[in-house]
């Protein structure tokens, strides 16, 4: 009889472990989904930040054109960029 009681006890423990395993698998899936959602939100937020930084850069550039000193710097910067583009085109054509 003692052997039968031990066997029943083992079967009970196995059933408890199976139930715990199911709960952990379910919790793991939920956490994976939450993690995926958070990653997507992070990517969206990073893209929004990048867009805002670009917009900010454009606004600063637009305001700098109004100032004569900044306008000269702006024109020089554009000239340098054009030269760099020309050099890149030359390298591509080689």
Secondary structure, DSSP 4 states (H G I P E B T S, - for coil): -HHHHHHHHHHHHHHHHHHHHHHHHHHHHHHHHHHHHHHHHHHHHHHHHHHHHHHHHHHHHHHHHHSHHHHHHHHHHHHHHHHHHHHHHHHHH-
